[in-house]
């Protein structure tokens, strides 16, 4: 059994977080004007001459000392962080997604089923999560009806769906209020309206409002089945409220934490009880559920999403969900098993078949080839974790964060993942690589990384960037990306003043206006990049600028074709370029000592960057062997 949290229940308000997508490269042949800008001033990564007279539009509250010459400061280069000119070009040709096999890697065929599984993991994680939720809910409904429940109780009316839709909008107002710092102040109406419109646009541009309501219907039914609040009269509710107030006044807790062996209330399904009782955190959540249900009060909005997500995760663990990547021998035509039910690729394909465009096909094929060749490379050196070792590794990794204030399901968002399942698949590659390399790398290697090219990261250093962005407004095909990159490249090449470029392709970042002045990880978020987008596309513009850029350098244009990761949705898919303005650092480099937290952080950072580069080396080793069936 795998822990399959799944980021979007639509129980989760973060189903449509403000950036959700990823990135893909534009080659120099595709966009000659873009390439001319990228390579201006240097032959080793596109660095333009430093521009000491350039005045950024706005850098607020500069408290970190500026670094006058970043090249001298770095001491050494980081060849395992790729510049834009070093991205592995991948052009598989015009793939027919109905063909079978769909393409070849040398003599090895890639079946249509294998491609569609990868496409579903890329474009359809939210829809897959909903399918799993429906199956879990259906099975429980069938069980309860067999035990005598009235089937009418499980029907969902339109008013309940609309109420849930309004709940999503109300949550935005609550978050705006919380961000203001004064819990008693009314939320700023203009900001609430702005964020609500932005959210509605993201919903409309992805699944559409009708599709979103269908997903909400699944969530409403899930809640009706697994959290059926008892009927309590107004008089009973007032009596319970009075008793709770008296307990609180006497210093007694009104919340009872369930223990193993407790019977639980009659109104709560046994499946719900069992799902929560698997962890200490779950038992506390269950205590709150019972307390609120017994008193007839709804779950507090601030806790509701976390409770529903944890409930679903526990149910998934109980029933058992295995994806194709969880089991080594699963036929290409099968996507997953849910309990004893097999779900085929064709059962799910319709969910995304009308969304996929040629740029998606390119991104999906690239990830497929990257992962397949990486697994082969790890296997050849005996590093690929077998099923038993992997099951232990995943359990230990997941358990490590169970009692944390930041559970793994939340932590992965910072790496670009909205789905625990997508993360779990990729983590097996990373865990296999780490176990292999930790026995290979030396402390001296990591020390050189720490004191040399990566030192700015460990000094909590800042990079100041002036990004520009051209959105595609709904057309995410290759032709649109190429035209946008060509247009931006030509405009940059014909304008010496970067302020003109910023005016033509505006970008805003928090309270810093049209610049990003931040440490590496927040800057990544600002640039809509993540570890996931880097894995899929082989490039990270922020890391390029942070680790290998120089003052005054222009990087780009860069076509972000991959539109599925935590920081970027379709609204942020488009073409980007950036001018590097300056570098600064917070303080001196801390000691490199096993007693200091930077020691392990340095190993992890070194392995992360080397791993991402390793993936691209594997892709590069076969990229010339990828061909269509018609090409033989």
TIPA-812863 format. One line per 5 residues: number of its first residue (from 0); their letters; for each residue x, y, z of C-alpha. Coordinates in pm, 1 decimal. Layout:
<recs>
NUM) A) X,Y,Z; ...;
</recs>
This chain:
<recs>
0) XXXXX) 0.0,0.0,0.0; 125.8,343.8,-91.4; 56.1,669.5,84.3; -118.3,857.8,-192.7; -213.5,1198.1,-61.0;
5) XXXXX) -297.2,1367.0,-386.8; -282.4,1740.3,-384.8; -620.1,1833.4,-525.4; -932.3,1715.6,-363.7; -1081.5,2038.4,-445.0;
10) XXXXX) -1121.8,1973.4,-86.8; -800.0,2163.2,-122.8; -827.9,2526.0,-211.4; -481.0,2487.1,-360.0; -612.3,2297.0,-657.6;
15) XXXXX) -565.5,2613.6,-854.7; -276.6,2781.0,-675.0; -158.9,3098.3,-838.8; 119.1,2956.6,-1040.1; 76.5,2586.8,-1155.3;
20) XXXXX) 291.3,2510.1,-1480.0; 651.8,2445.9,-1581.6; 900.1,2525.3,-1858.0; 1056.5,2405.4,-2181.9; 1331.1,2536.9,-2400.3;
25) XXXXX) 1330.0,2723.8,-2729.4; 1624.5,2621.0,-2942.7; 1850.5,2862.2,-3123.2; 1726.2,2730.7,-3457.2; 1367.4,2797.4,-3358.0;
30) XXXXX) 1429.5,3158.5,-3259.3; 1737.8,3316.8,-3418.1; 1668.1,3661.5,-3276.7; 1626.8,3510.8,-2932.3; 1953.1,3322.2,-2970.6;
35) XXXXX) 2132.4,3638.0,-3077.2; 2034.6,3806.2,-2753.9; 2117.7,3498.5,-2543.4; 2469.5,3478.2,-2682.7; 2548.9,3849.9,-2684.7;
40) XXXXX) 2883.1,3932.0,-2526.8; 3017.1,3585.7,-2453.9; 3066.8,3239.4,-2593.3; 3019.3,3045.0,-2272.8; 2665.8,3110.9,-2157.3;
45) XXXXX) 2536.1,3432.2,-2303.7; 2676.5,3685.1,-2058.4; 2648.7,4042.9,-2176.1; 2909.4,4295.2,-2060.3; 2850.5,4438.3,-1714.4;
50) XXXXX) 2648.7,4759.7,-1709.9; 2764.6,4956.6,-1404.7; 2552.8,5259.0,-1496.0; 2225.9,5063.5,-1508.7; 1979.7,5184.6,-1245.3;
55) XXXXX) 1715.0,4925.6,-1151.8; 1359.1,5048.4,-1133.2; 1323.4,4985.4,-762.3; 1522.2,4794.8,-500.3; 1362.1,4837.1,-162.5;
60) XXXXX) 1536.7,4870.8,171.8; 1880.2,4752.2,61.9; 2037.8,4606.2,376.1; 2268.8,4348.9,223.0; 2610.9,4462.5,101.0;
65) XXXXX) 2651.6,4460.4,-276.1; 2908.2,4224.1,-430.8; 3112.4,4429.6,-681.4; 3237.7,4135.5,-892.2; 3041.0,3811.9,-869.4;
70) XXXXX) 3295.3,3615.9,-1076.6; 3573.2,3681.8,-825.7; 3335.1,3615.5,-539.3; 3240.7,3270.6,-672.5; 3604.8,3162.7,-709.1;
75) XXXXX) 3498.6,2872.0,-931.1; 3225.8,2790.8,-1181.9; 2944.7,2538.2,-1134.9; 2941.8,2331.7,-1454.8; 2656.1,2118.1,-1324.5;
80) XXXXX) 2420.3,2418.0,-1332.8; 2328.5,2454.7,-1697.7; 2316.0,2784.4,-1879.7; 2049.9,2839.6,-2143.4; 2293.7,2758.2,-2423.1;
85) XXXXX) 2373.2,2424.5,-2253.8; 2016.4,2294.1,-2240.1; 1980.1,1954.7,-2409.0; 1772.0,2013.6,-2719.9; 1490.5,1763.9,-2764.0;
90) XXXXX) 1289.8,1759.2,-3086.0; 1117.7,1424.8,-3139.4; 934.1,1542.3,-3450.4; 559.1,1547.0,-3504.8; 444.5,1266.7,-3276.8;
95) XXXXX) 112.4,1103.2,-3357.6; -36.5,1032.5,-3014.6; -272.0,774.0,-3166.1; 17.1,564.7,-3306.4; 133.6,250.1,-3130.6;
100) XXXXX) 424.2,239.1,-3071.8; 427.9,614.9,-3046.8; 803.7,654.8,-3102.8; 1130.9,466.9,-3051.9; 1445.3,515.2,-2843.6;
105) XXXXX) 1689.8,337.4,-3068.6; 1533.7,-6.8,-3118.5; 1319.3,20.7,-2804.9; 952.5,102.6,-2875.4; 756.5,341.0,-2654.0;
110) XXXXX) 398.3,218.7,-2648.6; 95.1,441.7,-2668.1; -4.9,322.0,-2321.1; 333.4,420.9,-2175.7; 309.3,766.1,-2333.1;
115) XXXXX) -46.8,818.4,-2213.7; 44.0,718.8,-1859.7; 314.2,984.5,-1861.4; 70.5,1237.3,-2012.0; -184.9,1165.1,-1740.6;
120) XXXXX) 76.5,1222.8,-1469.6; 167.9,1553.5,-1631.5; -169.5,1699.3,-1727.2; -419.7,1502.8,-1522.3; -313.0,1466.5,-1159.5;
125) XXXXX) -614.9,1665.5,-1039.0; -854.9,1461.7,-1252.0; -692.5,1135.2,-1141.5; -726.1,1239.4,-778.7; -1095.4,1301.9,-836.3;
130) XXXXX) -1133.5,959.9,-997.1; -974.6,796.0,-691.8; -1202.1,1001.5,-465.4; -1509.5,890.6,-660.3; -1409.7,524.6,-639.5;
135) XXXXX) -1341.9,544.8,-263.9; -1673.7,724.1,-211.5; -1869.5,481.3,-431.5; -1730.7,181.2,-244.3; -1830.6,329.1,91.2;
140) XXXXX) -2179.5,418.2,-38.3; -2228.6,61.2,-159.7; -2113.9,-68.8,178.2; -2347.3,159.3,374.3; -2646.3,83.2,149.8;
145) XXXXX) -2580.5,-287.9,196.3; -2594.0,-221.1,571.7; -2932.9,-50.1,536.9; -2856.7,316.1,464.0; -3100.6,514.9,247.0;
150) XXXXX) -2946.4,577.7,-97.3; -3116.6,918.8,-111.9; -2887.0,1042.2,165.1; -2590.4,1031.9,-69.0; -2742.9,1243.2,-348.5;
155) XXXXX) -2588.6,1586.7,-404.2; -2810.6,1879.6,-499.3; -2700.6,2184.4,-696.7; -2739.1,2419.5,-400.9; -2475.1,2224.8,-207.1;
160) XXXXX) -2233.0,2258.1,-498.5; -2296.1,2631.6,-525.0; -2245.4,2667.9,-150.7; -1908.8,2492.7,-182.8; -1817.0,2717.9,-476.2;
165) XXXXX) -1896.7,3024.3,-265.0; -1689.3,2872.2,14.3; -1385.7,2882.0,-215.8; -1443.3,3252.6,-280.5; -1495.6,3320.2,91.2;
170) XXXXX) -1165.7,3147.7,166.3; -989.6,3407.1,-48.4; -1142.7,3684.7,161.2; -1027.4,3506.1,477.9; -671.5,3479.3,346.9;
175) XXXXX) -666.0,3846.9,253.9; -785.3,3932.2,604.1; -515.2,3712.6,760.7; -246.4,3873.8,544.8; -339.3,4219.6,675.1;
180) XXXXX) -211.2,4133.8,1023.4; -520.1,4255.6,1209.2; -773.4,3973.5,1258.8; -1041.0,4224.6,1360.3; -1009.9,4440.5,1048.3;
185) XXXXX) -1237.9,4387.6,751.7; -1052.8,4247.1,448.4; -960.6,4498.6,181.0; -1247.9,4473.1,-68.7; -1041.1,4571.2,-370.1;
190) XXXXX) -774.6,4310.7,-293.3; -1037.5,4043.3,-231.5; -1202.1,4123.4,-564.6; -867.4,4116.5,-744.4; -765.8,3779.8,-602.2;
195) XXXXX) -1109.5,3630.8,-661.8; -1103.0,3738.7,-1026.4; -753.5,3598.1,-1066.7; -866.8,3267.4,-917.3; -1176.1,3253.3,-1138.2;
200) XXXXX) -960.5,3319.3,-1444.7; -727.1,3033.9,-1351.3; -1022.1,2798.6,-1304.1; -1177.3,2903.4,-1633.6; -850.0,2865.7,-1822.5;
205) XXXXX) -790.3,2513.4,-1692.3; -1096.3,2292.1,-1631.0; -1360.1,2562.2,-1683.8; -1624.1,2670.8,-1433.4; -1865.0,2388.7,-1521.9;
210) XXXXX) -1584.4,2133.3,-1496.1; -1481.6,2280.1,-1162.2; -1836.8,2249.5,-1030.9; -1835.8,1882.9,-1135.1; -1519.8,1834.0,-930.8;
215) XXXXX) -1678.0,2012.6,-636.6; -1976.3,1779.9,-662.2; -1738.1,1489.1,-600.1; -1599.6,1665.6,-294.5; -1942.8,1745.3,-153.6;
220) XXXXX) -2047.4,1382.5,-185.6; -1720.1,1268.2,-27.7; -1793.8,1486.9,274.1; -2155.6,1373.6,295.8; -2046.3,1010.5,300.3;
225) XXXXX) -1748.5,1025.2,535.1; -1842.0,1321.0,759.6; -2220.6,1298.6,797.1; -2299.5,1551.6,1070.1; -2578.5,1433.4,1306.7;
230) XXXXX) -2911.5,1615.3,1328.0; -2910.0,1833.1,1640.2; -3197.7,2054.6,1746.1; -3137.3,2423.0,1827.7; -3216.4,2350.0,2192.2;
235) XXXXX) -2958.9,2069.4,2209.3; -2702.3,2289.5,2038.4; -2750.4,2564.9,2294.7; -2723.0,2316.6,2581.3; -2399.3,2172.9,2439.3;
240) XXXXX) -2261.2,2523.1,2389.5; -2337.7,2612.1,2751.9; -2166.5,2293.6,2879.0; -1858.1,2366.6,2669.8; -1842.7,2723.7,2797.6;
245) XXXXX) -1861.5,2599.3,3152.3; -1577.8,2350.9,3087.7; -1364.8,2623.8,2933.2; -1431.1,2854.0,3228.7; -1320.9,2576.6,3464.6;
250) XXXXX) -1001.0,2525.4,3266.6; -1113.6,2188.8,3130.0; -1053.4,2083.0,2773.2; -1361.5,2047.5,2555.4; -1162.4,1840.3,2307.4;
255) XXXXX) -1116.2,1468.2,2378.2; -843.0,1285.0,2186.9; -964.3,936.0,2082.9; -768.6,630.9,2194.6; -737.8,283.4,2046.8;
260) XXXXX) -1031.0,73.5,2164.3; -1273.9,367.3,2189.4; -1609.5,300.6,2023.6; -1655.0,637.8,1860.3; -1988.7,815.7,1798.7;
265) XXXXX) -2266.5,630.4,1616.1; -2294.4,898.4,1347.2; -1931.2,863.6,1231.6; -1855.1,589.3,973.2; -1601.2,332.6,1087.6;
270) XXXXX) -1395.6,399.7,773.9; -1349.7,762.1,883.5; -1246.5,657.1,1235.1; -991.0,408.6,1102.6; -848.7,659.5,852.4;
275) XXXXX) -769.0,912.7,1125.8; -645.7,669.5,1389.7; -326.1,578.0,1203.7; -124.1,873.0,1340.2; -101.6,1107.3,1637.2;
280) XXXXX) -186.5,1404.8,1417.4; -484.7,1214.8,1277.3; -617.0,1138.0,1626.5; -609.9,1507.6,1714.4; -795.8,1588.5,1394.5;
285) XXXXX) -1050.0,1317.7,1475.0; -1099.3,1469.4,1820.1; -1187.4,1801.3,1658.6; -1420.7,1631.5,1407.7; -1609.7,1452.4,1686.1;
290) XXXXX) -1627.6,1764.4,1902.9; -1768.9,1975.0,1620.0; -2004.3,1701.9,1501.8; -2139.8,1630.0,1848.9; -2213.7,1999.6,1897.7;
295) XXXXX) -2360.9,2044.7,1550.8; -2102.6,2306.8,1458.3; -1924.4,2306.4,1120.9; -1551.9,2242.4,1097.8; -1353.5,2566.4,1137.9;
300) XXXXX) -1269.2,2697.3,790.3; -901.6,2738.6,880.0; -868.4,2363.3,962.0; -1122.8,2210.5,724.7; -901.1,2160.3,422.4;
305) XXXXX) -622.6,1995.9,623.4; -873.3,1763.0,790.1; -1032.4,1658.4,460.7; -695.7,1599.8,294.8; -574.4,1391.6,590.9;
310) XXXXX) -899.9,1192.6,589.9; -864.1,1114.8,222.6; -500.1,1015.2,263.7; -596.1,775.8,541.6; -873.3,623.9,329.4;
315) XXXXX) -633.2,577.5,39.0; -389.0,400.7,269.1; -665.7,177.8,400.5; -801.5,72.8,63.6; -462.4,55.4,-111.5;
320) XXXXX) -380.8,251.0,-427.4; -92.3,149.0,-650.5; 11.7,348.6,-956.3; 198.2,197.9,-1250.2; 526.4,323.7,-1105.7;
325) XXXXX) 459.1,165.2,-766.7; 463.0,-186.5,-905.9; 748.6,-300.5,-1127.8; 541.8,-536.8,-1340.9; 226.3,-351.8,-1446.2;
330) XXXXX) 118.2,-369.5,-1811.5; 140.6,-45.4,-2012.3; -237.3,-49.6,-2061.2; -295.8,-31.2,-1682.2; -265.7,298.8,-1497.2;
335) XXXXX) -338.7,199.6,-1137.2; -520.0,-34.0,-901.8; -760.5,89.7,-633.0; -810.1,-189.0,-385.6; -903.0,-486.6,-600.5;
340) XXXXX) -1016.3,-267.0,-893.1; -792.3,-219.5,-1195.1; -803.3,119.7,-1370.0; -686.8,120.3,-1731.1; -521.6,407.2,-1914.1;
345) XXXXX) -825.1,424.0,-2142.9; -1053.2,467.9,-1839.5; -878.1,799.0,-1767.2; -752.8,924.3,-2103.1; -1072.9,1111.8,-2188.8;
350) XXXXX) -1005.9,1342.0,-1892.3; -710.9,1508.9,-2065.4; -739.4,1411.4,-2432.3; -900.5,1744.0,-2521.7; -633.9,1946.2,-2335.9;
355) XXXXX) -313.3,1813.5,-2490.8; -135.2,2020.3,-2758.8; 190.3,1966.2,-2948.3; 401.1,2155.7,-2693.6; 265.2,1926.6,-2420.7;
360) XXXXX) 350.6,1621.4,-2632.3; 709.8,1745.3,-2657.3; 736.8,1805.1,-2281.7; 578.2,1469.3,-2196.1; 802.7,1279.9,-2437.3;
365) XXXXX) 1107.7,1455.7,-2295.0; 1020.9,1353.8,-1939.0; 946.9,996.4,-2049.3; 1282.2,958.9,-2225.1; 1466.2,1126.5,-1935.4;
370) XXXXX) 1317.7,895.4,-1673.2; 1353.7,581.0,-1882.7; 1720.9,642.9,-1958.8; 1790.2,748.0,-1599.2; 1639.7,429.0,-1461.2;
375) XXXXX) 1852.4,230.9,-1704.1; 2166.5,424.3,-1601.7; 2098.6,368.1,-1232.1; 2029.1,1.2,-1296.1; 2357.3,-46.1,-1480.0;
380) XXXXX) 2554.4,61.6,-1172.4; 2330.5,-133.4,-934.3; 2183.7,183.0,-783.7; 1814.5,147.1,-877.8; 1622.7,59.6,-560.8;
385) XXXXX) 1440.4,-272.8,-581.3; 1079.9,-294.7,-465.5; 1157.6,-395.8,-107.4; 1427.2,-130.4,-56.9; 1208.4,133.6,-217.3;
390) XXXXX) 903.9,52.8,-1.4; 1118.8,92.2,311.0; 1275.4,413.7,183.8; 942.0,574.5,100.0; 786.7,475.9,431.9;
395) XXXXX) 1084.9,620.7,621.5; 1080.4,939.8,413.3; 708.6,991.0,466.2; 722.9,905.4,838.6; 1003.5,1156.8,891.2;
400) XXXXX) 756.9,1441.9,837.3; 438.7,1294.1,985.8; 466.3,1483.1,1313.8; 628.7,1788.2,1163.3; 467.5,2129.7,1157.2;
405) XXXXX) 528.5,2106.9,783.0; 410.7,1759.9,669.3; 556.5,1613.8,352.0; 237.6,1684.7,158.3; 295.5,2055.7,226.8;
410) XXXXX) 671.9,2049.1,192.4; 661.4,1912.7,-163.6; 485.7,2227.7,-282.0; 814.5,2410.8,-230.1; 966.9,2166.4,-478.5;
415) XXXXX) 695.0,2233.8,-733.4; 463.8,1938.1,-670.5; 89.6,1954.5,-610.4; 53.1,1574.1,-603.6; 214.7,1331.6,-360.2;
420) XXXXX) 187.5,1062.9,-625.9; 385.9,1257.6,-883.5; 640.8,1342.7,-617.3; 662.3,981.3,-500.5; 742.3,858.0,-851.4;
425) XXXXX) 1023.6,1110.3,-898.8; 1155.3,1062.2,-546.3; 1244.9,698.9,-619.8; 1490.9,821.3,-883.9; 1634.1,1083.1,-651.7;
430) XXXXX) 1658.6,843.8,-355.0; 1833.8,582.3,-570.2; 2079.7,844.9,-696.1; 2147.7,982.4,-347.5; 2212.1,638.9,-195.1;
435) XXXXX) 2459.4,566.3,-474.0; 2635.1,902.6,-471.0; 2664.6,950.3,-96.3; 2917.3,666.1,-103.2; 3099.1,823.2,-398.9;
440) XXXXX) 3136.2,1193.6,-324.3; 3399.1,1325.3,-87.5; 3383.6,1595.6,173.4; 3643.4,1787.5,-28.3; 3411.1,1795.7,-330.1;
445) XXXXX) 3127.8,1936.7,-123.3; 3361.4,2183.5,47.4; 3471.0,2312.6,-293.8; 3103.7,2353.4,-386.7; 3030.8,2527.8,-57.1;
450) XXXXX) 3323.0,2769.3,-65.4; 3323.4,2821.4,-440.0; 3047.8,2850.3,-696.2; 2761.5,2788.8,-453.5; 2883.8,3012.7,-170.5;
455) XXXXX) 2630.1,3288.9,-242.8; 2348.3,3046.9,-156.5; 2499.7,2963.2,184.0; 2569.9,3330.5,255.5; 2193.4,3386.5,217.1;
460) XXXXX) 2288.1,3599.5,-78.6; 2052.0,3789.9,-304.2; 2032.2,3821.6,-679.6; 1855.7,4123.7,-824.6; 1675.2,4046.8,-1147.8;
465) XXXXX) 1464.8,4247.1,-1389.7; 1240.1,3984.7,-1555.6; 1012.7,4035.2,-1854.2; 727.7,3807.4,-1952.1; 502.3,3757.5,-2254.0;
470) XXXXX) 190.5,3550.3,-2173.9; 26.5,3338.3,-2441.0; -335.1,3394.1,-2335.5; -462.6,3042.8,-2390.9; -272.1,2929.4,-2700.5;
475) XXXXX) -3.7,2691.2,-2575.1; 102.9,2526.0,-2899.9; 460.4,2522.9,-3026.6; 387.0,2782.1,-3295.9; 264.5,3031.6,-3035.2;
480) XXXXX) 571.4,2978.7,-2815.4; 809.3,3013.7,-3108.7; 639.3,3329.5,-3237.7; 643.4,3488.2,-2891.5; 1011.6,3403.1,-2837.5;
485) XXXXX) 1100.4,3539.1,-3180.9; 907.8,3860.1,-3117.6; 1064.5,3916.4,-2773.9; 1413.0,3837.4,-2903.2; 1378.6,4088.9,-3184.7;
490) XXXXX) 1247.9,4355.7,-2947.4; 1532.5,4304.4,-2699.3; 1790.1,4312.7,-2978.1; 1655.6,4645.5,-3106.2; 1634.8,4825.9,-2770.5;
495) XXXXX) 1938.4,4924.3,-2565.8; 1736.2,5047.6,-2268.5; 1605.4,4755.1,-2062.6; 1333.9,4982.0,-1921.6; 1180.5,4984.8,-2271.5;
500) XXXXX) 1175.5,4605.4,-2270.3; 1014.8,4601.9,-1926.5; 748.5,4843.4,-2046.7; 672.8,4620.0,-2346.7; 666.7,4296.0,-2144.5;
505) XXXXX) 563.8,4396.4,-1790.8; 625.9,4187.3,-1480.2; 553.4,4260.6,-1114.4; 689.6,4086.8,-804.8; 528.4,4141.2,-464.5;
510) XXXXX) 618.2,4487.1,-331.1; 935.4,4517.2,-540.5; 769.7,4640.7,-855.7; 933.8,4517.3,-1175.0; 1239.9,4361.9,-1009.4;
515) XXXXX) 1311.1,4055.5,-798.2; 1562.6,4118.7,-520.3; 1568.1,3800.0,-319.0; 1746.7,3483.9,-216.0; 1761.1,3193.6,-456.5;
520) XXXXX) 1451.8,2998.3,-348.2; 1208.9,3293.8,-322.5; 1349.4,3422.7,-652.4; 1270.1,3084.1,-809.6; 911.8,3117.1,-695.7;
525) XXXXX) 897.5,3469.0,-833.3; 1023.3,3338.4,-1167.1; 765.3,3054.1,-1156.6; 1033.6,2784.7,-1140.3; 1083.7,2480.4,-919.7;
530) XXXXX) 1272.9,2155.6,-884.2; 992.5,1982.6,-1078.2; 1001.9,2226.5,-1367.9; 1381.5,2189.3,-1381.0; 1355.3,1810.5,-1389.3;
535) XXXXX) 1102.8,1820.1,-1672.6; 1269.4,2083.6,-1889.6; 1636.9,2057.1,-1800.8; 1673.4,2426.7,-1725.4; 1620.2,2678.0,-1446.2;
540) XXXXX) 1661.8,3043.5,-1540.0; 1686.9,3156.4,-1177.6; 1966.4,2910.1,-1100.8; 2141.5,3013.4,-1423.5; 2135.1,3376.4,-1309.9;
545) XXXXX) 2213.4,3302.5,-944.6; 2500.1,3056.6,-990.6; 2646.0,3145.7,-1329.5; 2519.6,3486.6,-1432.6; 2705.8,3817.7,-1411.5;
550) XXXXX) 2599.4,4176.8,-1361.1; 2437.5,4319.6,-1673.0; 2377.3,3982.8,-1838.8; 2061.1,3924.6,-2038.4; 1933.7,3567.2,-2033.4;
555) XXXXX) 1660.9,3457.1,-2269.7; 1413.1,3459.3,-2423.6; 1308.9,3125.9,-2275.1; 981.5,2954.0,-2365.0; 813.2,2800.1,-2061.7;
560) XXXXX) 615.7,2527.5,-2233.8; 561.5,2298.9,-1937.1; 248.3,2432.1,-1769.4; 200.2,2199.9,-1475.3; 383.3,2260.7,-1148.6;
565) XXXXX) 310.7,2431.4,-822.5; 422.6,2782.8,-911.9; 277.1,2817.8,-1257.1; -50.8,2748.5,-1428.9; -155.0,2828.1,-1782.2;
570) XXXXX) -176.2,3194.9,-1686.7; 203.6,3197.1,-1644.2; 297.4,2982.4,-1942.3; 476.7,3199.6,-2195.2; 813.2,3346.7,-2280.5;
575) XXXXX) 1054.7,3491.1,-2025.6; 1380.4,3683.6,-2028.7; 1574.1,3841.6,-1746.0; 1845.0,4100.9,-1696.5; 2081.3,4037.2,-1404.1;
580) XXXXX) 2126.7,4364.3,-1216.3; 2345.6,4285.9,-916.6; 2437.9,4045.9,-636.3; 2458.0,4097.9,-261.2; 2506.1,3884.9,48.0;
585) XXXXX) 2362.8,3883.1,397.6; 2684.3,3791.9,576.7; 3002.2,3590.0,577.9; 3013.2,3224.2,480.1; 2948.9,3011.9,793.4;
590) XXXXX) 3200.6,2742.4,891.0; 3182.1,2410.1,707.9; 3148.7,2181.5,1006.9; 2952.0,1863.2,1080.4; 2814.5,2048.3,1381.9;
595) XXXXX) 2665.3,2323.3,1166.2; 2338.5,2284.3,977.1; 2505.6,2418.0,663.0; 2711.9,2099.6,647.0; 2420.4,1870.3,560.8;
600) XXXXX) 2258.8,2146.0,358.7; 2573.4,2166.4,146.1; 2567.2,1792.1,77.0; 2199.3,1809.5,-13.7; 2241.1,2112.5,-239.7;
605) XXXXX) 2540.7,1957.9,-413.4; 2353.9,1630.9,-471.3; 2041.2,1813.2,-591.1; 2224.5,2015.0,-853.4; 2435.0,1716.1,-961.1;
610) XXXXX) 2122.7,1497.2,-982.3; 1936.2,1740.6,-1205.0; 2242.0,1758.4,-1429.5; 2270.1,1377.2,-1424.8; 1916.0,1354.3,-1561.3;
615) XXXXX) 2008.3,1576.1,-1854.3; 2327.7,1381.4,-1922.7; 2113.8,1067.6,-1951.6; 1876.1,1239.1,-2191.3; 2167.5,1369.6,-2397.9;
620) XXXXX) 2308.6,1017.7,-2429.8; 2006.4,901.0,-2632.1; 1852.6,1217.4,-2773.9; 1988.3,1142.5,-3122.5; 1833.3,795.9,-3106.8;
625) XXXXX) 1474.8,913.8,-3055.1; 1277.7,868.0,-3376.0; 927.2,806.1,-3502.9; 811.4,472.3,-3632.1; 785.8,609.5,-3985.6;
630) XX) 1153.6,708.2,-3977.0; 1260.3,352.3,-3897.2;
</recs>
